[in-house]
Amino acid sequence: MTGADESLGPRPTHAGGVVYRRRDGVPEFLLVTARKRPQDWLLPKGHVEKDETPEETAIREVEEEAGVVAVIERFLEQVVLDLAGDRQHIRFYLMRALREGASREGRGIAWLPAESAIRKASFPQPRELLRAAVAAVTERARPR
């Protein structure tokens, strides 16, 4: 994967992950609280730093915001959000958790089964991304 893949859309300003783990064979999905509005539950994401690929950003942001070391399984979707006059091109990846620790940013974290995570997410875009991730994880788990 390269950070300059123009087939995915404009160069992203932000990147993040839809992270899952399996507990007793059931996938659970990660949500974090927002920094400025801790009552809001979001997907971990952040600004792509200079000389950093979107993939590196997603991995770094998941670890910083949630304390989770994760590996990218595949590109999920690129979305555009306008937040307080700031247009963000955000590249999201489906990621699998490898190790869990504490959030470096003091955010709340929640691991939830698919439907609970979709309900808890505070905004439509994370809910849609979670639905896409659930479909990808479910498809991968089907016997061939």
SERO-4910 file (N, C-alpha, C, O; in steps of 0.05 Angstrom, whole numbers):
BEGIN
 pado doro    nc1    nc2    nc3   cac1   cac2   cac3    cc1    cc2    cc3    oc1    oc2    oc3
  Met    A     17    -24      0      0      0      0     18     25      0     39     26     13
  Thr    A      9     44    -15     23     70    -15      4     92     -7    -20     90    -11
  Gly    A     15    112      5     -1    135     13     -9    153    -10    -26    170     -6
  Ala    A      2    149    -34     -4    166    -56    -22    153    -77    -21    162   -100
  Asp    A    -37    133    -70    -55    119    -89    -78    137    -96    -98    139    -81
  Glu    A    -76    151   -119    -96    170   -127   -122    157   -135   -143    170   -136
  Ser    A   -123    130   -140   -147    117   -146   -167    117   -123   -191    112   -126
  Leu    A   -157    122    -99   -174    123    -75   -185    151    -70   -201    155    -51
  Gly    A   -178    170    -86   -188    197    -83   -166    217    -77   -142    209    -79
  Pro    A   -172    242    -70   -152    262    -64   -134    252    -41   -142    237    -24
  Arg    A   -110    263    -40    -92    256    -18   -106    263      8   -116    285     12
  Pro    A   -106    243     26   -121    248     52   -106    267     70    -81    268     70
  Thr    A   -122    283     85   -111    300    105   -111    286    132    -95    293    150
  His    A   -128    265    135   -131    250    159   -133    220    152   -139    213    129
  Ala    A   -128    203    172   -131    174    168   -139    162    195   -132    172    216
  Gly    A   -152    139    193   -161    126    218   -168     97    213   -165     87    191
  Gly    A   -178     85    234   -184     56    232   -211     48    243   -220     60    263
  Val    A   -222     28    230   -245     14    242   -232    -12    252   -226    -30    236
  Val    A   -228    -13    278   -212    -35    290   -230    -55    302   -250    -49    315
  Tyr    A   -223    -81    298   -238   -102    310   -220   -122    324   -196   -124    318
  Arg    A   -231   -137    342   -219   -160    355   -240   -182    356   -264   -176    353
  Arg    A   -231   -206    362   -251   -228    365   -250   -237    394   -229   -242    405
  Arg    A   -274   -239    407   -277   -250    434   -296   -273    432   -319   -270    424
  Asp    A   -286   -297    438   -302   -322    436   -314   -324    408   -337   -333    404
  Gly    A   -298   -317    387   -306   -320    360   -324   -298    349   -331   -297    326
  Val    A   -332   -279    367   -350   -257    359   -333   -232    355   -318   -224    373
  Pro    A   -336   -218    332   -321   -193    328   -333   -171    346   -357   -167    348
  Glu    A   -314   -156    358   -321   -132    373   -306   -108    360   -284   -112    350
  Phe    A   -319    -85    360   -308    -62    346   -302    -39    366   -315    -36    386
  Leu    A   -281    -25    360   -270     -4    378   -282     23    372   -283     32    349
  Leu    A   -291     36    393   -299     64    392   -283     79    413   -276     68    434
  Val    A   -278    105    408   -264    122    428   -280    147    432   -296    155    415
  Thr    A   -277    160    455   -291    185    460   -276    208    446   -252    207    442
  Ala    A   -291    228    438   -279    252    426   -264    267    447   -270    267    470
  Arg    A   -243    280    438   -226    296    456   -241    320    467   -241    325    491
  Lys    A   -254    335    449   -267    360    458   -295    355    469   -305    371    485
  Arg    A   -308    334    460   -335    327    469   -336    298    478   -344    281    462
  Pro    A   -327    292    502   -324    264    511   -350    248    512   -350    224    516
  Gln    A   -373    261    508   -398    246    507   -402    234    479   -419    217    476
  Asp    A   -386    243    460   -388    232    432   -369    208    429   -346    209    437
  Trp    A   -380    187    416   -364    163    410   -358    162    380   -376    164    363
  Leu    A   -332    159    374   -322    161    347   -303    137    340   -297    120    357
  Leu    A   -294    137    315   -273    119    307   -246    135    310   -246    159    305
  Pro    A   -225    121    318   -199    135    321   -189    145    293   -189    130    274
  Lys    A   -180    170    293   -169    181    268   -153    206    276   -155    216    298
  Gly    A   -136    215    257   -121    239    262   -108    249    237   -111    238    215
  His    A    -94    271    240    -81    286    218    -57    270    208    -41    260    223
  Val    A    -55    269    181    -32    257    168     -8    277    171    -10    299    161
  Glu    A     12    268    184     36    285    189     53    286    163     51    268    146
  Lys    A     70    306    162     89    309    139    106    283    138    116    274    158
  Asp    A    111    273    114    127    250    109    116    224    122    131    206    128
  Glu    A     89    223    126     76    200    138     55    191    118     41    207    106
  Thr    A     53    164    113     33    154     96      6    153    111      6    153    136
  Pro    A    -16    152     97    -42    149    111    -43    123    128    -55    123    149
  Glu    A    -30    102    118    -30     77    133    -15     81    159    -23     71    180
  Glu    A      8     94    158     24    100    183      7    117    202      8    113    227
  Thr    A     -7    136    191    -24    153    208    -45    137    222    -49    140    246
  Ala    A    -59    120    208    -80    104    219    -70     86    242    -82     85    264
  Ile    A    -47     73    238    -35     56    258    -27     73    283    -33     65    305
  Arg    A    -15     96    278     -6    114    300    -30    125    316    -30    124    340
  Glu    A    -50    134    302    -73    146    315    -89    126    332    -98    132    354
  Val    A    -92    101    322   -105     80    337    -90     75    363   -102     72    384
  Glu    A    -63     74    361    -47     69    385    -49     93    405    -51     89    429
  Glu    A    -46    118    394    -47    141    411    -74    145    425    -76    150    449
  Glu    A    -95    142    409   -122    148    420   -133    126    437   -148    131    456
  Ala    A   -127    101    430   -139     78    444   -120     59    458   -128     42    473
  Gly    A    -94     63    453    -74     45    465    -74     18    452    -64     -2    464
  Val    A    -84     16    428    -86     -9    413    -66    -10    391    -65      8    374
  Val    A    -50    -31    391    -32    -36    368    -48    -54    349    -58    -75    356
  Ala    A    -50    -44    324    -67    -58    304    -53    -60    278    -34    -44    272
  Val    A    -61    -79    261    -51    -82    235    -73    -77    215    -96    -84    219
  Ile    A    -65    -64    193    -85    -58    171    -90    -83    155    -71    -97    147
  Glu    A   -115    -90    152   -123   -112    135   -129   -103    107   -122   -116     87
  Arg    A   -143    -80    105   -149    -69     78   -160    -41     80   -169    -33    101
  Phe    A   -159    -27     58   -172     -1     55   -202     -5     57   -212    -25     47
  Leu    A   -215     13     71   -244     10     75   -259     32     58   -275     25     41
  Glu    A   -252     57     64   -267     79     50   -253    105     55   -240    109     75
  Gln    A   -255    123     35   -246    151     40   -271    168     41   -289    167     24
  Val    A   -273    185     62   -296    202     66   -287    231     68   -263    237     73
  Val    A   -305    249     63   -300    278     65   -319    289     86   -343    285     84
  Leu    A   -308    303    105   -324    316    126   -316    345    127   -293    352    125
  Asp    A   -336    362    132   -331    390    137   -337    395    166   -360    394    175
  Leu    A   -316    400    182   -318    404    210   -309    433    217   -285    439    215
  Ala    A   -328    449    225   -322    477    232   -306    491    211   -286    505    217
  Gly    A   -314    488    186   -300    501    164   -275    488    155   -261    498    137
  Asp    A   -268    465    166   -244    451    159   -252    426    143   -265    408    154
  Arg    A   -245    425    118   -252    402    101   -231    380    105   -207    385    100
  Gln    A   -240    357    114   -222    334    119   -227    312     99   -250    304     96
  His    A   -206    303     86   -207    279     69   -195    257     87   -171    256     91
  Ile    A   -212    238     96   -204    218    115   -204    191    103   -225    181     93
  Arg    A   -182    177    103   -179    150     93   -181    131    117   -165    132    135
  Phe    A   -201    113    116   -205     94    137   -197     66    127   -201     59    104
  Tyr    A   -186     51    146   -177     24    141   -190      4    160   -195     11    183
  Leu    A   -195    -20    150   -204    -41    168   -178    -52    181   -159    -59    168
  Met    A   -178    -52    208   -155    -60    223   -161    -81    244   -183    -81    256
  Arg    A   -143    -99    248   -146   -120    269   -127   -114    292   -104   -109    288
  Ala    A   -139   -115    316   -123   -109    340   -104   -132    346   -111   -155    343
  Leu    A    -79   -125    353    -59   -144    360    -53   -144    390    -50   -165    403
  Arg    A    -52   -119    401    -47   -115    430    -63    -92    440    -68    -73    426
  Glu    A    -70    -94    466    -86    -72    478    -71    -61    502    -59    -75    517
  Gly    A    -73    -34    504    -61    -20    527    -79      3    535   -103      2    530
  Ala    A    -67     23    546    -83     47    555    -80     69    535    -59     72    521
  Ser    A   -101     85    532   -101    108    515    -80    128    524    -79    134    548
  Arg    A    -63    138    506    -43    158    514    -56    185    517    -45    203    529
  Glu    A    -80    188    506    -94    214    507   -116    215    528   -131    234    530
  Gly    A   -119    194    544   -139    193    565   -167    191    555   -186    198    569
  Arg    A   -171    181    531   -198    178    520   -211    153    531   -198    134    539
  Gly    A   -238    154    532   -253    130    538   -252    111    514   -252    120    491
  Ile    A   -251     85    519   -252     66    497   -273     46    503   -279     40    526
  Ala    A   -285     35    482   -305     14    485   -302     -6    463   -298      1    439
  Trp    A   -302    -32    470   -303    -54    451   -331    -65    452   -341    -74    473
  Leu    A   -345    -64    429   -373    -72    429   -379    -91    405   -366    -89    384
  Pro    A   -398   -109    409   -408   -125    386   -419   -106    365   -425    -83    371
  Ala    A   -420   -115    340   -427    -99    317   -451    -80    321   -449    -56    319
  Glu    A   -474    -92    328   -498    -75    329   -496    -55    352   -506    -32    349
  Ser    A   -484    -62    374   -481    -43    397   -462    -21    389   -467      2    396
  Ala    A   -441    -27    375   -422     -6    366   -436     13    346   -432     37    348
  Ile    A   -451      2    328   -465     19    309   -485     38    324   -487     62    317
  Arg    A   -499     27    343   -518     44    359   -503     65    375   -513     88    378
  Lys    A   -480     58    387   -466     76    405   -452     99    390   -448    121    400
  Ala    A   -443     94    365   -429    114    349   -447    139    347   -471    137    341
  Ser    A   -435    162    352   -450    187    355   -459    200    328   -476    218    329
  Phe    A   -447    192    306   -453    206    281   -458    185    259   -449    162    261
  Pro    A   -471    194    237   -478    175    215   -453    163    201   -453    139    195
  Gln    A   -432    179    197   -409    169    182   -396    145    196   -390    125    183
  Pro    A   -390    147    222   -378    124    235   -397     99    235   -387     77    233
  Arg    A   -423    104    236   -442     82    235   -440     68    208   -440     43    206
  Glu    A   -438     83    186   -435     71    159   -409     56    156   -408     34    145
  Leu    A   -387     68    167   -361     54    165   -362     28    182   -351      8    173
  Leu    A   -375     29    205   -377      4    221   -393    -17    205   -386    -40    206
  Arg    A   -414     -9    192   -430    -29    176   -413    -41    154   -414    -65    150
  Ala    A   -396    -25    141   -378    -35    120   -358    -54    132   -352    -75    120
  Ala    A   -348    -47    155   -328    -65    169   -340    -91    177   -328   -112    174
  Val    A   -364    -90    188   -379   -114    197   -382   -133    173   -377   -157    175
  Ala    A   -390   -121    150   -394   -138    126   -367   -151    117   -367   -174    110
  Ala    A   -345   -135    118   -319   -146    110   -310   -168    130   -300   -188    121
  Val    A   -313   -164    155   -305   -183    175   -322   -209    174   -312   -231    176
  Thr    A   -348   -205    170   -366   -228    167   -360   -244    143   -360   -269    144
  Glu    A   -355   -231    120   -348   -244     95   -322   -261     99   -321   -283     89
  Arg    A   -303   -249    112   -277   -263    116   -281   -288    133   -266   -308    130
  Ala    A   -300   -288    152   -304   -310    171   -320   -333    159   -320   -355    170
  Arg    A   -333   -328    136   -349   -350    124   -332   -372    114   -311   -367    102
  Pro    A   -341   -397    118   -325   -419    107   -328   -419     76   -348   -411     65
  Arg    A   -307   -428     64   -306   -428     34   -314   -455     23   -314   -459     -1
***
